[in-house]
Amino acid sequence: MTTCEPCALREAGDTAQAETYESIRQQRLLLSFLNDAGDSVAMIASELRGCHDCMGRIAASYLTMTAESLCAMFGRENAIAAVQKGLLEDLDG
C-alpha cells in the first residue's frame, strides 16, 4: 500500500482521478518554477513523499513538454540535430 495519493488512486482503479491530480500538481509545479517561488516548489516536491512512480511521471511530462517546445520553436529536424550534437559532445567529453 502506498501513501502517495495519485498512486493510491491508481491502485484503487481510479486512473482518471489520479491523472487529474497529477496534472494539477504538474501545473502548480511549473507555475512555481516560472514565478521563481522556491518555497512553493519545495512544498509541492514534499507532496511526492519520495514516490519514484510520481517523480517518473512528472519527469516524463516535462521531457515531452521540452521536446514539443523545441520542435515548435525550431522545427523537428533542427531540434533533433541540436540534441544529437549536444549528446555527442557530452559523450566525447
N, C-alpha and C positions, 0 to 999 in steps of 0.2 A: 504494500500500500504506500502511496506517495503522499507527501504533504503539499505538493505543488498543485494549486487549483486547476490549471489547464490540464495537467496530466491526469488528475483525479477525474475530471470531466470526461476525458478521453477513455479512461478505464471504465467509466460508467456508461459508455456508449453515446455520450452527448458531444460528438465531434464538432457539430456546428457551433455550439455554445463555447467550446474550447477555442475554436478558431476565432470567434468574435472577441473573446477575452484577450487572446494573444495579439490580434490586430490592434486593439485599443492600446495595449501595453507597448507595442512597437511604435505606434504613432506618438504616444506620450514620450517615449524614449527619444525618438527623432526630434520632436519639438524641444525637448530639454537640451539636447546637444546643440541644436540650431540657436537656441536662446542663451547658450553658454551658462546653463543653470546646473552647475556641478552637484549641488545638494539634491536636486530633483533626479539627476542621473543616478546618484548613489542610492536614493530611496527606491527607484524603480528597479535597479540592479538587485537590491536586497529582496525584492519580491520573488526573484528567481529561486532563492534559497539553495543555490548551488545545483539546480536541476540541469543536468547536461542535455537532456532532450529539449528543454525550452531554450537553452543557450544555442543549441544547434539550429533550431528553427528560426531564431532571431538572426543568427549569422547567415543562414541561407536566404532569408528575406532581404537582408541588406546587400548580400552579394548579388542577388538578382536585380535589386534596385540600382546598384552601381553599374552593372553590365548594361542595363536598359538605358541608363543616363548617358553612358559613354557612346552607345550606339546612336542615341538621339542627337547628341551634340556633334559627333564626328563621323558618323556613318559606321556601319558594322565592320566593313573591311579595314578602315583606318583604326578602329578600336582594337580589332584583332591584331593588327600589325604592331600597334603600340604596346599591347600587353605582352605579345610574344617577344618583342625586342627587350622589354624590361625583364622578363623572365630569363631570357638567355644571358643578359648582362649579369643578373644576380647569380645564376648558376655558374657562370665563368669566374665569378668572384673578383 
